[in-house]
Amino acid sequence: MEAEFALLTIGILNTIITSPYAKWFNVPTESNSTWWALWDISQQYVDLHINTYLLDSLTLTIDYVGATEFTDMYPEPDLKTMSSIQFTDQDKIELIKQNGLQFHVKFKELENRQNVRLFFLTAIMGSLFVIFIVFAIVGLYKLRLWFKEIRTTKRSNQQEKENKLQIENKNDAEEGTNETK
């Protein structure tokens, strides 16, 4: 089962706060990622900033519910599972509150879908490129034939004019000889 969001929970005295301090993070999954997304749906960069200075949190948990691979981060989580990270050390939580937390997550369940998506997008783009090249070649060939036809028409018109001039000159010459006789 895949989750649509990752839940950030802040525990106070072992009680999970869901409102107003819990924050949902949008995570690409089967249900909310598209085939035409411009980003890699199998990974995400997280830049987490917590504005809960009034709280004295005992735990900070980020759970993606599905199989994930977390990169190294500072501070290191106290507990790292297949789908979540948890901070229980107050010094680390205070450091996260001050500086934020940045890390990179890879979603194992979506890696194959991303590979298939890239294969199809590459095939589509390659096909469109080939079609463009074919149309360009055919268009250039037709343009060449059109120019050739124009040149042929010009030549035939020019020859026709020359023939008319020759006939007129011949007729004029014949009329001139007929008049002198």
Secondary structure, 3 states (H helix, E strand, C coil): CCCCEEEEEEEECCEEECCCCCEEEECCCCCCCCCCCCCCCCEEEEEECCCCCCCCCCEEEEECCCCEEECCCCCCCCEECCCEEEECCHHHHHHHHHHCEEEEEEEHHHHHHHHHHHHHHHHHHHHHHHHHHHHHHHHHHHHHHHHHHHHHHHHHHHHHHHHHHHHHHHHHHHHHHHHHC
